[in-house]
Amino acid sequence: MSDKLLRMISRDQKIRAFAAETTELVETARKIHQLSPIATAALGRTLTAGAMMGVMLKNPNDKLTIQIKGDGPLGGIIAASNHQAKVKGYVHNPEVYLEPNKLGKLDVGGAVGRNGYLNVIKDLGLKEPYIGFVPLVSGEIGEDLSYYFLKSEQTPSIVALGVMVDRIGEVMTSGGFIVQVMPEAGEDVLATLEKNLGNISSVTTYLSQGKKIEEILEMVTGKIDMQVVDIIKPKFICDCSRERMEKALISLGSKELKDIIEKQGQVEIECHFCLNKYSFSKEQIDNIIEQ
Ligand SMILES: [Zn+2]
């Protein structure tokens, strides 16, 4: 099964949907960050949503970041994405372990925490980024994002996200969808969609049975005629570089840099998103300070 992301719109243009299979993407994130099963689920759900929300952006250079900060042991989640569904992300405590919840499932809400906030930062190439901010609803991420779309973007949305891991913690399936109802669609449409969603079991169960994400989405959209507008391959890719790290070093200021060189003989900096390390020798730092 290969990752893919579909952008869809109903024939009458009143409903739009995004559906994504992200098994490879989330497995890549798990391996890079050595994520525990629950951290895999939490970051995986956020990355999957991030990929879809990136594609919602209008322009090729637009970027989006989702930050979730709850009072649970996971400590926080960051996922960043762009218009091409290239995503990267990390959690603060990748090794968190919790007992399954009452339903026998990974307790993502417990790991994230139910008190806290979710914010979405959109860099649209303007002077100031757009920032949307909502309190957490359940810490399960799907519900929290649904609340975000309603409160911050005034767009009623159904968000379903899921990650299933096997006994040794590897990702078996991952995916999700977002269905958004335009104001002219009417409230009964949303009610029907929500009712349909309530009747299906989890996304990952169907994915593990070999169903395609668009088939699962169809169980929710029912008779609505959804047309595929675009198919994109979502990927976990980090865009860090030595130049970018240099800029981060410059922002520390020359005094701080000199202090580090004095103590450690060199400066080593690690990218939070992909854990690549960049080291700078004394000469290189001197050059940066001079410039
Ligand atoms: Zn990186």
Boltz pocket constraint, residues with backbone or C-beta under 6 A from the ligand:
constraints:
  - pocket:
      binder: B
      contacts: [[A, 238], [A, 239], [A, 240], [A, 271], [A, 272], [A, 273], [A, 274], [A, 275], [A, 276]]
      max_distance: 6.0
